[in-house]
Amino acid sequence: METPQREERLAAVIAHLGVLFPPFPPLLFLLTNNIKDEKSEYIEFHAEQAFLYQLFFVIAGIFLSVFIVPLKVTFDLPQILFLLLSIAFVLYGFYAAYKAFRGEEFRYVFVGNLVSKY
């Protein structure tokens, strides 16, 4: 595997750090990478992966919030679980950014295999 350039690693880091504003940063990198003459497979792989991961979390968050709001009146356990899942989601995205910055191969557990290997 060829070591990615510093700029490519930085772009991948920003795509993964998009967990703070899902799923817009990876989507921007996918669009800009496809406009350039020389595409970076490294950026494309990490941006696609980060986009799918973040999109999955947004959809899951909407789905879970539909079930959590009615339970809010009864007890706080679903809200605590949702908060813990959110924290785990963000930390996992930070870990992916760290691995991308080091130029190491990283795949998210569920969506990593959906994205073609670079």
N, C-alpha and C positions, 0 to 999 in steps of 0.2 A: 504494500500500500504506500502510495506516495504521500509524503508529509504535506499537509495543506499550508498555504501561505498564511501569514499573520492576518491579512485583511479577510481572508476566507474564514479563519477561525473566529475573528471578531464578529463577523456577520452572523455566524452560526450561534455565537453566544447571545447576541441580541435577539435572535429568533427564539431561542429557548427562554430567555428572560421575559419574553412576551407573556409568561404566565401571570405577570402582574396586570396585563391589559389584553387578555385573550380575545380572539385569535388574530388580532390585527398585525403585529410585527412580522410573524412568519409569512403572512399573506403578502405583505409589502416586499419582502425579500424574494418570494416566488415570482412576483410580477417584475421586479427590477432585474432579476437574474435572467429572465426570459427575454428581456429587451436588449441586454448586452450582446455584443458580437461573440465574445468568448464566455460561454457559460461555465460556471463552476459547479461540478457535480457534488462537491462537498457542501456548498451552500444549499444547493437544491435538495439534497438528501436531508439535511438537518432542518431546513425550513418546512419541507413537506411533513416531516415527522412531527415537528413542533406544532404545526398547524393542526394536524389530525388529533394530536394529544389535547391541545387546548380546546378544539371544537368539541371533542368528546366530553371534556369536563363542563363546558358551557351547557351542552344538551343535558348531561346528567344533572347539573345543578338546577336547571329549569324543571326537569322531571321530579327531582327530589323536593324542590320547594313547593311543588303542588301538593305533595303529601305531608310536608312539614307544617305548612300554615294551618291546616285543620287541627293538627295535634298540638299546636302551640298553647291552646287553652288548657289542655290536660296536663302536660308535663314538658320539661325542658330537655329530656334525653335526645330526641331527634335533632334538636338545634345544636347540642353539644357534639353529636356525631357528625353533623354537617360541617361544623367549625373544624373539627379534627381532620376530616377528609380534605377540606380546603387547605389547611396548613400542610398536610402531606402532599397535596398536589403541587403547591408552590415550592416546597423543599425538593421534590423530585425534579421539577423544572430547573431549579438552581444547580442540582447535581448534574443534570444533562448539560447545562451551560459550562460547568467546570470541566467536564470531560471533553466537550467540544473545544474549549480554549486550549486544552493540553494537546489537541489534535488526535485524541484517542477515539476509537470507534465506540459509539453509544447507540443503543436502540431502546426506545420505551417498551415496556413489557407487552402491551396489547397492540399498539399501533406500529411499532418498529418493524414488524414483519410484513406489514401492509405496504410499506414503502420499499421500492426497489433499491438494492444495494448499489452504492456509487462505485 
